[in-house]
Amino acid sequence: MLKRGFDILFSFIGIILLLPIFLLIIIWIILDSRGGPFFLQTRVGKASKDFKIYKFRTMNIGSEKKGLLTVGKRDARVTKSGYFLRKHKLDELPQLINVFIGDMSLVGPRPEVRKYVDLYSEGQLRVLTVRPGITDNASIAYINENEILAKAENPEETYVKEVMPAKLKINLEYIDNKGFFKDLRLILKTLKRVLCN
């Protein structure tokens, strides 16, 4: 209850305080490329339930049909504004809405698309016993994931066989040792990494 109360309070405060920045980003996206400012994608949440995750759109319309992974600066599908938003993790800000309505938490394993969840082992499926989050230790450890995939000969294979299992291991360690004050430290650590990135 403490974690959920914290999520509701601070996601609401965050949405209110960041509203001017939201509006500026929305205008920039609309002026930069054809299409709306938001991108909704189906992700897998707690208890393996699908939900729509909110993001600022960083790719050209229809890009998702060409693959789910993005691979750094060589990915021509990403818009000019999208590169900036992704680099500074600003595209994730609308997920405060997901936190407020209860799909997500501020801290928890990042939600994955069904295609990759279907590849989880029985042990890895334990990440679905908690609400997914905006940030987690795995996100910090792999903050430059797109660059890692950009260097791979086969980004899809590298993600499935190397990156995804490593991130899941970190997330399972979080679940086994989670705590409210650990979440607070992780939020501060995330803010520091994003601002310094």
N, C-alpha and C positions, 0 to 999 in steps of 0.2 A: 504493500500500500504506500509506503514511503517513496519508493522508486516511481510509482505511477503518479503520485501527487507532485513529485518534483518535475516529472516529465510534462505534466499538464501546465504547471505554473510557468516553467521556464520556456517552454515552446510558445506559450501565449505571449509572454514578455518579449521573446525574440522576434516573433512575427510583427508585433506592434513597433518595436524599435527599428527593425530592419525594413519596414514598409517603404521608406523613401528610396533605399537601395534597390529593393524589389522593383519599384517603378522605373528607375533608371536602367536597370538591366533589361526589363521588358521592352522599353523603348529601343535600346541598343540592338536587341535581337531582331525586332521587327524591321528596323532600318537596315540591318546587315544582310538578311537573307529572307527568302520567301517562306511563309508559314507562321504559325502561332508561336508565342514565347515559351509555352510549356511542352514538356515531353512526358507522357504517361506510359509506363511500362509495367507489365504484370510481373510481380516477384512473388517468391514463396515466403510466407511469414510463419508465425508461431503455429504449431500443430499442423504444419504443412498446408495451411490455408493460403490461397492466392489473394493478393491485393494489388491495387494500382499505386505505384510509387510515383511521386511528383518530382520532377527535375526541370531546370531551365533547359530549353532545347539548345544543344551545342552542335548538332549535325544537320545536314540538309535533309529535307523531307524525303522519306522513303529509304534512308540509309540503313535502317535496321534490317531490311530484307537482304542486304549484302553481307550480313554477318553481325554477330552480337558483340564481338570483341573489337576494341579500338587499339591501334598500335602506334601511339606516339605521333610525332610530327609528320610522319610519312602518310598518315591516313587522310586522304583527300576529301573524305566525307565530312570532316570537322570544319565548321565555319570559322571565320576570323575571330568573331566574338567568342566562339566556342573554345578556341585554344586558350584564351585568357581565362575564361570562366572555369575551365577544367584545371588549368595550372594552379589556380588559387582556390579550387574546390568550391567556388561560388555557385556552381550548377546544382550543388546538393542542398542549398538553403531552403527550397520549397518543401523539403522533407520534414521541416518543422510542422507542416500541416499534418503529415502522416503521424507524427508523434502526438500532436494535440488530439487527433481523433482516435488514437489507440492502435493503429496498425504497427507502429514502431516505437522504439524508445530512443532517448538521446544516446545511450550506450548499449551496445549489443552486437552480435555477429552481423556483418553486412548481409542484407537479403540477396539471394541469388535468383536467377531465372530458372524456370522449371527444367530446362534442357540440361543444366549442370547438376541440379539437385537430384535428378534421376540417376546420376552417376555416383552418388554418395554411397559409401558402405553403411552397414547397419550401425556401426559405431559413430560414424560421421553425422548420421541423422539426428544425433543428440543436440546439434546446434539449433534444431527446430523446436526445442523444448522451452526456449525463451523468446521474448520479442526481439526481432532484429533491430539494429540500431543505426544511427547516422554515423557513428564512429566506433571503432574497436581497436584493439592492439594490432590486429592483422593489417588494418588500413594504414596505420602508422608505419609498421614494418615494411609495407609494400606501397608507400606513398608514390613511388615512381614506377608503378606497375606497367603503365603504358610504354615507358621507355624500355623496360625489360623485354616486353613482348615485341617491341619494334626491332630489337636486335636478334630475335629468334628466327630461324629458318622457317619454322612452322609454329606461328603464334598460338594456334588452337591447341596443338599437341603440348606445347610448353605450359600453357595455362592449365590444362586438364591433368597433366602428369607431374608438374612441378609446383606451380604457383598455388593452385587451388588446394592440394593436400596440405601444403605448408601453412596456408591461411586457416584452414579448418583445424589443424593441430593447435594453433595459437588460440582460436576461438573456443575450443574444447577446454583448454587450460583456463580460460577466462570463466567459463561456466562452473568449473570445479572450484574456483577461488574468488567468485564475484562478491562484491560488497559495495555499499553505498559510497563510502569514502574513497574506495578504489575507483569508482566511476567518476567522482569529482576530479581526482587527480588525472584521470584519462582525458576528461574534457579539457582541462587546462593544458595538458601535454599536446592534445590535438590542435588547440588554438595556437600554441607556440610553433608547432611544426608547419601549420598552414601559413602563418604570418611570415615565417622565415624561409619558406620554400621559394 
